[in-house]
Amino acid sequence: MRLKSAKSMEIELEIVNPGHPNIHGEAFNLVLQEKGGTRFVPVIIGLNEARALLLALGDVETARPLTHDLLLQTIHKMGGDVSKITVTDFVAGAYIVEVAVETATGICYLDARLSDAAVLSVKTGVPIMMDAVLFEKVSYTHEGKVAKDDEAALARYFDAALANDDEEEFYVCADGSRVPMDLRKATDRQLDLLMQEALARENYELAAEIDNEIKNRKSDGK
């Protein structure tokens, strides 16, 4: 069991949309909104994760336990209860989530994906919390602007920028990496990252362009 640092301020999040499918139905945009506020955080999740979340939200009973049911059964059988779910960081395009489980001997912390944590939140009634400093950096308003309106925050998102002396245009992604606007020059990994960013911002026109480039590469045998 590891010790925790002093408690920081946190924002409670609510699931306001379990997922908008992209144009091919292969990924979904989960929306978490600040409770009582207008700021929100978009999260890209897969088809299976979206399906599990929809089942949980609909309180649908399945013939046999699903993965999240098994996890909760295991926690309960071992005398534990989920007591807190906290989004603590955003690293390399992924949210780091800590699930606190209270047991007779103390609290243990489980590392989880945000999509899985969202299902656990629905099934247990334990809200999703996010570190307030992190929330300021990753949240948007309903007007489509970054919540904290300063250059450092804006640079973390999806705005076009000039990257070097030859003035070649790039997209700037959430983790600060740049992807050429000429998609033919992008690596496969850059295309994957850019696709996630496009879906998160519901820019389906760009997502379609990326998808076409991916298909062209496959047809060319690249």
CORJOWO-V837019 format. One record per backbone hydrogen bond with DSSP energy under -1.0 kcal/mol. CO is the residue of the C=O (numbers start at 1). NH is the residue of the N-H. Records with the same first field share a line. If there is no record, write none. Layout:
# CORJOWO-V837019
CO = NH  NH
This chain:
# CORJOWO-V837019
9 = 132
11 = 130
12 = 35
14 = 33
17 = 31
20 = 29
22 = 25
27 = 22
28 = 45
30 = 43
31 = 16  17
32 = 41
33 = 14
34 = 37
39 = 34
40 = 140
41 = 32
43 = 30
45 = 28
46 = 50
47 = 51
48 = 52
49 = 53
50 = 54
51 = 55
52 = 56
53 = 57
54 = 58
55 = 60
56 = 59
66 = 70
67 = 71
68 = 72
69 = 73
70 = 74
71 = 75
72 = 76
73 = 77
74 = 78
75 = 80
76 = 79
81 = 102
84 = 100
85 = 129
86 = 98
87 = 131
89 = 96
91 = 94
94 = 91
96 = 88  89
97 = 112
98 = 86
99 = 110
100 = 83  84
101 = 108
102 = 81
103 = 106
106 = 103
108 = 101
110 = 99
112 = 97
113 = 117
114 = 118
115 = 119
116 = 120
117 = 121
118 = 122
119 = 123
120 = 124
121 = 125
128 = 13
129 = 87
130 = 11
131 = 135
132 = 136
133 = 137
134 = 138
135 = 139
139 = 147
140 = 40
141 = 144
145 = 141
148 = 150
150 = 154
151 = 155
153 = 156
154 = 157
159 = 172
161 = 170
164 = 167
168 = 163
169 = 181
170 = 161
171 = 179
173 = 176
177 = 173
179 = 171
181 = 183
182 = 185
183 = 186
187 = 191
188 = 192
189 = 193
190 = 194
191 = 195
192 = 196
193 = 197
194 = 198
195 = 199
196 = 200
197 = 201
198 = 203
199 = 202
202 = 204
203 = 207
204 = 208
205 = 209
206 = 210
207 = 211
208 = 212
209 = 213
210 = 214
211 = 215
212 = 216
213 = 217
214 = 218
215 = 219
216 = 220
217 = 222
